[in-house]
Amino acid sequence: MAKDLAKALADLKEDEAVAIVKEKLDAGADPMGVLNEAGKGMEVVGTRFSKGVYFIPDLVYSGEILKRVNELIKPKLKAGSDKKTGGKVIIATVAGDIHDIGKDIVVFMLDVSGFEVYDMGVDVPIQKIVDKIKETGAPVVGLSGFLTLAYDAMKQTIDAIKAAGLREKTKIMIGGGQITPEIVKYTGADNFGKDAIEAVALAKKFMVAK
């Protein structure tokens, strides 16, 4: 059997992807490494969607494949990480954007890394995010967006957090699509993660710095 999980997932071959994951885990592969491979496959899916090769149904289907993969990997990662000691993190795909693939991977990775994650879903209104920060006191917020229009929504959300007097005690990371240091500066975020592993590392760094 082919061992290229990223390719199987990118090509939307569900049974093949699941079989590869099972084979890798049974052989003692690092669960985090397997998850990272799956993430690379999802990046290809996102790229194909942006180029018009894939469409919304393909995105939805790839998300379903990822859920099956996550179900296989999660038990291997959860050992010893049930206690939520990492701190509180709010994750949301910003208003106007309905993409949840990247967000879901980040939520999953934060969860198994011991964070208490508040997943607000997609197309989240700005005020809801502000209210969630007030409600939970979460010191870290992750804003996701795949479309370029999300950059303005990220900026507006961060501006609203600042206007509410919450910015100084809230670290904000952004991700999704073609995020660059310039976009970070434009939106007013603290930093960006190019993938889920970087997002977890940033969250840990922010928790130490708070």
Stockholm file with secondary structure:
# STOCKHOLM 1.0

chainA/1-210         MAKDLAKALADLKEDEAVAIVKEKLDAGADPMGVLNEAGKGMEVVGTRFSKGVYFIPDLVYSGEILKRVNELIKPKLKAGSDKKTGGKVIIATVAGDIHDIGKDIVVFMLDVSGFEVYDMGVDVPIQKIVDKIKETGAPVVGLSGFLTLAYDAMKQTIDAIKAAGLREKTKIMIGGGQITPEIVKYTGADNFGKDAIEAVALAKKFMVAK
#=GR chainA/1-210 SS CCCCHHHHHHTTCHHHHHHHHHHHHHTTCCHHHHHHHHHHHHHHHHHHHHTTSSCHHHHHHHHHHHHHHHHHHHHHHHTTCCSCCSEEEEEEEBTTCCCCHHHHHHHHHHHHTTEEEEECCSSBCHHHHHHHHHHHCCSEEEEECCSTTHHHHHHHHHHHHHHTTCGGGCEEEEESSSCCHHHHHHHTCSEECSSHHHHHHHHHHHHHHC
#=GC SS_cons         CCCCHHHHHHTTCHHHHHHHHHHHHHTTCCHHHHHHHHHHHHHHHHHHHHTTSSCHHHHHHHHHHHHHHHHHHHHHHHTTCCSCCSEEEEEEEBTTCCCCHHHHHHHHHHHHTTEEEEECCSSBCHHHHHHHHHHHCCSEEEEECCSTTHHHHHHHHHHHHHHTTCGGGCEEEEESSSCCHHHHHHHTCSEECSSHHHHHHHHHHHHHHC
//
